[in-house]
Amino acid sequence: MNPVRVAFYVISMIALGFHLSHAIQSTFQTFGFNHPVYSPIIKKASLFIGVLLGIGFSSVPLYVQLMSFLGK
């Protein structure tokens, strides 16, 4: 695998994760869950989900790249 492509893919997945985080927050706000008590919880949960998805999608190319460096 080409390391430049892997790096571009990982950066893209991180950006996608943050985009999804914002989309989750916006969805809850659209449906009227904009409340001083619930909004911080929704923001933290959506950030966690976005980061988790970004890391999850990035893990496969990173693993393949690592294995190619190790010669396996």
C-alpha positions in Angstrom: 0.0 0.0 0.0 1.1 3.5 -0.6 1.6 5.4 2.7 0.4 8.7 1.1 -2.9 7.1 0.2 -3.2 5.7 3.7 -2.5 9.0 5.3 -5.0 10.8 3.0 -7.6 8.1 3.8 -7.1 8.5 7.6 -7.3 12.3 7.4 -10.5 12.0 5.4 -12.0 9.6 7.9 -11.2 11.9 10.8 -12.8 14.8 8.9 -15.8 12.5 8.2 -16.1 11.6 11.9 -16.2 15.3 12.9 -18.7 16.0 10.1 -20.9 13.1 11.5 -20.5 14.5 15.0 -21.9 17.9 13.8 -24.7 16.1 11.9 -25.8 14.2 15.0 -25.9 17.5 17.1 -27.8 19.3 14.3 -30.3 16.4 14.1 -31.1 16.6 17.7 -31.4 20.4 17.6 -33.7 20.2 14.6 -36.0 17.8 16.5 -36.2 20.3 19.4 -33.7 18.8 21.9 -32.0 22.1 22.4 -32.0 22.3 26.2 -29.3 23.5 28.7 -29.3 20.1 30.4 -29.4 17.8 27.4 -27.3 19.8 24.9 -23.9 19.2 26.6 -24.7 15.4 26.8 -25.6 15.3 23.2 -22.5 17.2 22.1 -20.2 14.9 24.1 -22.0 11.7 22.9 -22.0 12.8 19.2 -18.3 13.7 19.4 -17.6 10.3 20.9 -19.5 8.6 18.1 -17.8 10.6 15.4 -14.3 10.0 16.7 -15.1 6.3 17.2 -16.3 5.9 13.6 -13.3 7.8 12.3 -10.9 5.6 14.2 -12.9 2.5 13.3 -12.8 3.2 9.6 -9.1 4.2 9.7 -8.1 1.0 11.6 -8.2 -1.3 8.6 -5.9 0.6 6.2 -3.5 1.4 9.1 -3.4 -2.3 10.0 -2.7 -3.3 6.4 0.0 -0.6 6.1 1.6 -1.8 9.4 1.7 -5.4 8.2 3.3 -4.4 4.9 6.0 -2.5 6.8 6.6 -5.5 9.0 6.8 -7.8 6.0 3.9 -10.1 6.9 
